[in-house]
Amino acid sequence: MPNLVNRSFFVADINIPNADEASVAEKLDMFITRFENECLVKILGYELSKLVKTENSQRMNDLVFGAEYTDCKGKLQLWEGLVVEVMQNTSSDGDNSYWESLIAFYIYYFFEESSASLTTGMTTSVSKAEAGEIHSPADKMCAAWNNFSNRCDSLFEYLNTKNKEQTPVYPEFTRRDFHKGFKLSRTINIFGI
């Protein structure tokens, strides 16, 4: 099955300039292939992450594209989904939406981390500005990771609520998977604290 995200997800807050240029596109496609699977396994566990890509069912459609559900307090909630269509409020004619995904925020973090330094034949170095200043990508990386983290919190609430129903909807998502995913997706700051 194809990836859930593609280059078109890297816009707005996680814009990757020149994503259609051959060298950037090749690198980004490689990161998508590698880190999408890693992200899904780490937040859903191996069994459920595999089913997301192979099972054609309403429960997987709800997990990927979102669904309403009633939380443990009886309040109606919305799980937006692993993949979310974002509508822009513009007056122009034409397509005014784009796609976001907690997976794309995860990938963006590692893409930026990789791009922050350059490995040469002798060492790893940081680029020096010729005309202008270089700014650390730490702020954008931190913002992307924390967006990923917040969306994971919503994901875990959705999965845990659906598994408390009389017949669990996602029995493949275990307490162990929850704890591993929760530990991974904690918020961060630019100081590593």
C-alpha positions as protocol buffer text, in pm:
chain_id: "A"
residue {
  index: 1
  type: MET
  ca { x: 0 y: 0 z: 0 }
}
residue {
  index: 2
  type: PRO
  ca { x: 127 y: 352 z: -72 }
}
residue {
  index: 3
  type: ASN
  ca { x: 231 y: 587 z: 204 }
}
residue {
  index: 4
  type: LEU
  ca { x: -37 y: 787 z: 387 }
}
residue {
  index: 5
  type: VAL
  ca { x: 159 y: 1110 z: 336 }
}
residue {
  index: 6
  type: ASN
  ca { x: 346 y: 1250 z: 39 }
}
residue {
  index: 7
  type: ARG
  ca { x: 539 y: 1565 z: -54 }
}
residue {
  index: 8
  type: SER
  ca { x: 218 y: 1771 z: -72 }
}
residue {
  index: 9
  type: PHE
  ca { x: 185 y: 1752 z: 309 }
}
residue {
  index: 10
  type: PHE
  ca { x: 496 y: 1964 z: 360 }
}
residue {
  index: 11
  type: VAL
  ca { x: 339 y: 2309 z: 339 }
}
residue {
  index: 12
  type: ALA
  ca { x: 240 y: 2586 z: 581 }
}
residue {
  index: 13
  type: ASP
  ca { x: 423 y: 2543 z: 913 }
}
residue {
  index: 14
  type: ILE
  ca { x: 627 y: 2249 z: 785 }
}
residue {
  index: 15
  type: ASN
  ca { x: 713 y: 2385 z: 444 }
}
residue {
  index: 16
  type: ILE
  ca { x: 1013 y: 2226 z: 277 }
}
residue {
  index: 17
  type: PRO
  ca { x: 1139 y: 2466 z: 9 }
}
residue {
  index: 18
  type: ASN
  ca { x: 1205 y: 2325 z: -337 }
}
residue {
  index: 19
  type: ALA
  ca { x: 1033 y: 1996 z: -253 }
}
residue {
  index: 20
  type: ASP
  ca { x: 976 y: 1935 z: -625 }
}
residue {
  index: 21
  type: GLU
  ca { x: 1343 y: 1989 z: -715 }
}
residue {
  index: 22
  type: ALA
  ca { x: 1497 y: 1648 z: -794 }
}
residue {
  index: 23
  type: SER
  ca { x: 1756 y: 1630 z: -515 }
}
residue {
  index: 24
  type: VAL
  ca { x: 1519 y: 1760 z: -245 }
}
residue {
  index: 25
  type: ALA
  ca { x: 1231 y: 1545 z: -373 }
}
residue {
  index: 26
  type: GLU
  ca { x: 1447 y: 1232 z: -365 }
}
residue {
  index: 27
  type: LYS
  ca { x: 1560 y: 1301 z: -9 }
}
residue {
  index: 28
  type: LEU
  ca { x: 1209 y: 1385 z: 110 }
}
residue {
  index: 29
  type: ASP
  ca { x: 1060 y: 1073 z: -52 }
}
residue {
  index: 30
  type: MET
  ca { x: 1325 y: 863 z: 122 }
}
residue {
  index: 31
  type: PHE
  ca { x: 1240 y: 1024 z: 458 }
}
residue {
  index: 32
  type: ILE
  ca { x: 867 y: 969 z: 401 }
}
residue {
  index: 33
  type: THR
  ca { x: 920 y: 601 z: 322 }
}
residue {
  index: 34
  type: ARG
  ca { x: 1149 y: 545 z: 620 }
}
residue {
  index: 35
  type: PHE
  ca { x: 990 y: 759 z: 889 }
}
residue {
  index: 36
  type: GLU
  ca { x: 619 y: 705 z: 813 }
}
residue {
  index: 37
  type: ASN
  ca { x: 648 y: 337 z: 895 }
}
residue {
  index: 38
  type: GLU
  ca { x: 867 y: 409 z: 1199 }
}
residue {
  index: 39
  type: CYS
  ca { x: 616 y: 665 z: 1329 }
}
residue {
  index: 40
  type: LEU
  ca { x: 319 y: 430 z: 1289 }
}
residue {
  index: 41
  type: VAL
  ca { x: 496 y: 141 z: 1461 }
}
residue {
  index: 42
  type: LYS
  ca { x: 608 y: 361 z: 1750 }
}
residue {
  index: 43
  type: ILE
  ca { x: 268 y: 518 z: 1819 }
}
residue {
  index: 44
  type: LEU
  ca { x: 34 y: 231 z: 1727 }
}
residue {
  index: 45
  type: GLY
  ca { x: 244 y: -79 z: 1788 }
}
residue {
  index: 46
  type: TYR
  ca { x: 352 y: -317 z: 1514 }
}
residue {
  index: 47
  type: GLU
  ca { x: 26 y: -511 z: 1474 }
}
residue {
  index: 48
  type: LEU
  ca { x: -208 y: -211 z: 1445 }
}
residue {
  index: 49
  type: SER
  ca { x: 37 y: -16 z: 1227 }
}
residue {
  index: 50
  type: LYS
  ca { x: 47 y: -307 z: 984 }
}
residue {
  index: 51
  type: LEU
  ca { x: -335 y: -325 z: 974 }
}
residue {
  index: 52
  type: VAL
  ca { x: -361 y: 50 z: 901 }
}
residue {
  index: 53
  type: LYS
  ca { x: -185 y: -18 z: 570 }
}
residue {
  index: 54
  type: THR
  ca { x: -351 y: -351 z: 482 }
}
residue {
  index: 55
  type: GLU
  ca { x: -702 y: -374 z: 628 }
}
residue {
  index: 56
  type: ASN
  ca { x: -988 y: -217 z: 435 }
}
residue {
  index: 57
  type: SER
  ca { x: -1254 y: -159 z: 702 }
}
residue {
  index: 58
  type: GLN
  ca { x: -1458 y: 116 z: 863 }
}
residue {
  index: 59
  type: ARG
  ca { x: -1250 y: 103 z: 1181 }
}
residue {
  index: 60
  type: MET
  ca { x: -929 y: 165 z: 985 }
}
residue {
  index: 61
  type: ASN
  ca { x: -1099 y: 436 z: 779 }
}
residue {
  index: 62
  type: ASP
  ca { x: -1200 y: 604 z: 1107 }
}
residue {
  index: 63
  type: LEU
  ca { x: -846 y: 577 z: 1240 }
}
residue {
  index: 64
  type: VAL
  ca { x: -691 y: 724 z: 926 }
}
residue {
  index: 65
  type: PHE
  ca { x: -949 y: 990 z: 832 }
}
residue {
  index: 66
  type: GLY
  ca { x: -1117 y: 1059 z: 1167 }
}
residue {
  index: 67
  type: ALA
  ca { x: -1448 y: 995 z: 1338 }
}
residue {
  index: 68
  type: GLU
  ca { x: -1677 y: 1128 z: 1607 }
}
residue {
  index: 69
  type: TYR
  ca { x: -1690 y: 934 z: 1932 }
}
residue {
  index: 70
  type: THR
  ca { x: -1829 y: 970 z: 2283 }
}
residue {
  index: 71
  type: ASP
  ca { x: -1563 y: 1004 z: 2553 }
}
residue {
  index: 72
  type: CYS
  ca { x: -1573 y: 845 z: 2900 }
}
residue {
  index: 73
  type: LYS
  ca { x: -1765 y: 1148 z: 3035 }
}
residue {
  index: 74
  type: GLY
  ca { x: -2036 y: 1107 z: 2772 }
}
residue {
  index: 75
  type: LYS
  ca { x: -1922 y: 1410 z: 2571 }
}
residue {
  index: 76
  type: LEU
  ca { x: -1912 y: 1399 z: 2191 }
}
residue {
  index: 77
  type: GLN
  ca { x: -1554 y: 1435 z: 2061 }
}
residue {
  index: 78
  type: LEU
  ca { x: -1386 y: 1439 z: 1721 }
}
residue {
  index: 79
  type: TRP
  ca { x: -1078 y: 1237 z: 1638 }
}
residue {
  index: 80
  type: GLU
  ca { x: -946 y: 1428 z: 1336 }
}
residue {
  index: 81
  type: GLY
  ca { x: -754 y: 1130 z: 1197 }
}
residue {
  index: 82
  type: LEU
  ca { x: -398 y: 1042 z: 1107 }
}
residue {
  index: 83
  type: VAL
  ca { x: -459 y: 1238 z: 785 }
}
residue {
  index: 84
  type: VAL
  ca { x: -659 y: 1563 z: 806 }
}
residue {
  index: 85
  type: GLU
  ca { x: -787 y: 1791 z: 532 }
}
residue {
  index: 86
  type: VAL
  ca { x: -739 y: 2153 z: 638 }
}
residue {
  index: 87
  type: MET
  ca { x: -965 y: 2411 z: 480 }
}
residue {
  index: 88
  type: GLN
  ca { x: -812 y: 2755 z: 436 }
}
residue {
  index: 89
  type: ASN
  ca { x: -1033 y: 3056 z: 476 }
}
residue {
  index: 90
  type: THR
  ca { x: -961 y: 3231 z: 146 }
}
residue {
  index: 91
  type: SER
  ca { x: -1176 y: 3416 z: -101 }
}
residue {
  index: 92
  type: SER
  ca { x: -994 y: 3299 z: -412 }
}
residue {
  index: 93
  type: ASP
  ca { x: -1154 y: 3055 z: -649 }
}
residue {
  index: 94
  type: GLY
  ca { x: -988 y: 2718 z: -675 }
}
residue {
  index: 95
  type: ASP
  ca { x: -858 y: 2466 z: -425 }
}
residue {
  index: 96
  type: ASN
  ca { x: -834 y: 2620 z: -81 }
}
residue {
  index: 97
  type: SER
  ca { x: -737 y: 2315 z: 120 }
}
residue {
  index: 98
  type: TYR
  ca { x: -430 y: 2112 z: 203 }
}
residue {
  index: 99
  type: TRP
  ca { x: -354 y: 1797 z: 399 }
}
residue {
  index: 100
  type: GLU
  ca { x: -187 y: 1763 z: 740 }
}
residue {
  index: 101
  type: SER
  ca { x: -82 y: 1457 z: 933 }
}
residue {
  index: 102
  type: LEU
  ca { x: 83 y: 1388 z: 1264 }
}
residue {
  index: 103
  type: ILE
  ca { x: 306 y: 1159 z: 1056 }
}
residue {
  index: 104
  type: ALA
  ca { x: 419 y: 1456 z: 843 }
}
residue {
  index: 105
  type: PHE
  ca { x: 509 y: 1655 z: 1156 }
}
residue {
  index: 106
  type: TYR
  ca { x: 716 y: 1357 z: 1275 }
}
residue {
  index: 107
  type: ILE
  ca { x: 892 y: 1326 z: 939 }
}
residue {
  index: 108
  type: TYR
  ca { x: 955 y: 1702 z: 920 }
}
residue {
  index: 109
  type: TYR
  ca { x: 1133 y: 1693 z: 1258 }
}
residue {
  index: 110
  type: PHE
  ca { x: 1382 y: 1433 z: 1138 }
}
residue {
  index: 111
  type: PHE
  ca { x: 1417 y: 1591 z: 792 }
}
residue {
  index: 112
  type: GLU
  ca { x: 1513 y: 1924 z: 950 }
}
residue {
  index: 113
  type: GLU
  ca { x: 1744 y: 1753 z: 1199 }
}
residue {
  index: 114
  type: SER
  ca { x: 1923 y: 1586 z: 909 }
}
residue {
  index: 115
  type: SER
  ca { x: 1941 y: 1908 z: 708 }
}
residue {
  index: 116
  type: ALA
  ca { x: 2082 y: 2115 z: 998 }
}
residue {
  index: 117
  type: SER
  ca { x: 2432 y: 1978 z: 943 }
}
residue {
  index: 118
  type: LEU
  ca { x: 2641 y: 1861 z: 652 }
}
residue {
  index: 119
  type: THR
  ca { x: 2854 y: 1547 z: 659 }
}
residue {
  index: 120
  type: THR
  ca { x: 3176 y: 1584 z: 465 }
}
residue {
  index: 121
  type: GLY
  ca { x: 3453 y: 1333 z: 401 }
}
residue {
  index: 122
  type: MET
  ca { x: 3628 y: 1441 z: 720 }
}
residue {
  index: 123
  type: THR
  ca { x: 3365 y: 1563 z: 966 }
}
residue {
  index: 124
  type: THR
  ca { x: 3014 y: 1694 z: 1023 }
}
residue {
  index: 125
  type: SER
  ca { x: 2978 y: 2069 z: 992 }
}
residue {
  index: 126
  type: VAL
  ca { x: 2717 y: 2344 z: 1007 }
}
residue {
  index: 127
  type: SER
  ca { x: 2671 y: 2575 z: 708 }
}
residue {
  index: 128
  type: LYS
  ca { x: 2800 y: 2932 z: 732 }
}
residue {
  index: 129
  type: ALA
  ca { x: 2599 y: 3216 z: 581 }
}
residue {
  index: 130
  type: GLU
  ca { x: 2754 y: 3406 z: 293 }
}
residue {
  index: 131
  type: ALA
  ca { x: 2494 y: 3680 z: 270 }
}
residue {
  index: 132
  type: GLY
  ca { x: 2266 y: 3698 z: 570 }
}
residue {
  index: 133
  type: GLU
  ca { x: 2227 y: 3502 z: 887 }
}
residue {
  index: 134
  type: ILE
  ca { x: 2166 y: 3136 z: 952 }
}
residue {
  index: 135
  type: HIS
  ca { x: 1899 y: 3062 z: 1207 }
}
residue {
  index: 136
  type: SER
  ca { x: 1877 y: 2741 z: 1400 }
}
residue {
  index: 137
  type: PRO
  ca { x: 1595 y: 2512 z: 1288 }
}
residue {
  index: 138
  type: ALA
  ca { x: 1535 y: 2426 z: 1656 }
}
residue {
  index: 139
  type: ASP
  ca { x: 1225 y: 2647 z: 1692 }
}
residue {
  index: 140
  type: LYS
  ca { x: 1053 y: 2498 z: 1388 }
}
residue {
  index: 141
  type: MET
  ca { x: 1160 y: 2146 z: 1483 }
}
residue {
  index: 142
  type: CYS
  ca { x: 1026 y: 2196 z: 1835 }
}
residue {
  index: 143
  type: ALA
  ca { x: 695 y: 2334 z: 1704 }
}
residue {
  index: 144
  type: ALA
  ca { x: 658 y: 2042 z: 1461 }
}
residue {
  index: 145
  type: TRP
  ca { x: 734 y: 1785 z: 1732 }
}
residue {
  index: 146
  type: ASN
  ca { x: 491 y: 1946 z: 1976 }
}
residue {
  index: 147
  type: ASN
  ca { x: 220 y: 1946 z: 1708 }
}
residue {
  index: 148
  type: PHE
  ca { x: 292 y: 1575 z: 1660 }
}
residue {
  index: 149
  type: SER
  ca { x: 274 y: 1530 z: 2039 }
}
residue {
  index: 150
  type: ASN
  ca { x: -63 y: 1707 z: 2074 }
}
residue {
  index: 151
  type: ARG
  ca { x: -212 y: 1502 z: 1794 }
}
residue {
  index: 152
  type: CYS
  ca { x: -79 y: 1183 z: 1954 }
}
residue {
  index: 153
  type: ASP
  ca { x: -259 y: 1277 z: 2277 }
}
residue {
  index: 154
  type: SER
  ca { x: -585 y: 1296 z: 2079 }
}
residue {
  index: 155
  type: LEU
  ca { x: -503 y: 966 z: 1906 }
}
residue {
  index: 156
  type: PHE
  ca { x: -440 y: 787 z: 2236 }
}
residue {
  index: 157
  type: GLU
  ca { x: -763 y: 925 z: 2388 }
}
residue {
  index: 158
  type: TYR
  ca { x: -956 y: 804 z: 2084 }
}
residue {
  index: 159
  type: LEU
  ca { x: -798 y: 456 z: 2083 }
}
residue {
  index: 160
  type: ASN
  ca { x: -837 y: 409 z: 2460 }
}
residue {
  index: 161
  type: THR
  ca { x: -1201 y: 522 z: 2451 }
}
residue {
  index: 162
  type: LYS
  ca { x: -1283 y: 290 z: 2160 }
}
residue {
  index: 163
  type: ASN
  ca { x: -1113 y: 1 z: 2342 }
}
residue {
  index: 164
  type: LYS
  ca { x: -1328 y: 54 z: 2655 }
}
residue {
  index: 165
  type: GLU
  ca { x: -1644 y: -22 z: 2459 }
}
residue {
  index: 166
  type: GLN
  ca { x: -1819 y: -352 z: 2524 }
}
residue {
  index: 167
  type: THR
  ca { x: -1643 y: -493 z: 2220 }
}
residue {
  index: 168
  type: PRO
  ca { x: -1302 y: -320 z: 2182 }
}
residue {
  index: 169
  type: VAL
  ca { x: -1263 y: -162 z: 1839 }
}
residue {
  index: 170
  type: TYR
  ca { x: -882 y: -168 z: 1830 }
}
residue {
  index: 171
  type: PRO
  ca { x: -782 y: -467 z: 2047 }
}
residue {
  index: 172
  type: GLU
  ca { x: -442 y: -474 z: 1872 }
}
residue {
  index: 173
  type: PHE
  ca { x: -356 y: -149 z: 2053 }
}
residue {
  index: 174
  type: THR
  ca { x: -238 y: -271 z: 2393 }
}
residue {
  index: 175
  type: ARG
  ca { x: -151 y: -90 z: 2716 }
}
residue {
  index: 176
  type: ARG
  ca { x: 213 y: -152 z: 2633 }
}
residue {
  index: 177
  type: ASP
  ca { x: 169 y: 15 z: 2293 }
}
residue {
  index: 178
  type: PHE
  ca { x: 1 y: 310 z: 2467 }
}
residue {
  index: 179
  type: HIS
  ca { x: 285 y: 355 z: 2717 }
}
residue {
  index: 180
  type: LYS
  ca { x: 554 y: 330 z: 2448 }
}
residue {
  index: 181
  type: GLY
  ca { x: 374 y: 577 z: 2222 }
}
residue {
  index: 182
  type: PHE
  ca { x: 298 y: 815 z: 2509 }
}
residue {
  index: 183
  type: LYS
  ca { x: 662 y: 812 z: 2623 }
}
residue {
  index: 184
  type: LEU
  ca { x: 789 y: 877 z: 2269 }
}
residue {
  index: 185
  type: SER
  ca { x: 547 y: 1162 z: 2195 }
}
residue {
  index: 186
  type: ARG
  ca { x: 611 y: 1382 z: 2499 }
}
residue {
  index: 187
  type: THR
  ca { x: 646 y: 1750 z: 2421 }
}
residue {
  index: 188
  type: ILE
  ca { x: 994 y: 1899 z: 2390 }
}
residue {
  index: 189
  type: ASN
  ca { x: 1158 y: 2240 z: 2405 }
}
residue {
  index: 190
  type: ILE
  ca { x: 1460 y: 2384 z: 2227 }
}
residue {
  index: 191
  type: PHE
  ca { x: 1679 y: 2316 z: 2531 }
}
residue {
  index: 192
  type: GLY
  ca { x: 1616 y: 1940 z: 2530 }
}
residue {
  index: 193
  type: ILE
  ca { x: 1435 y: 1953 z: 2865 }
}
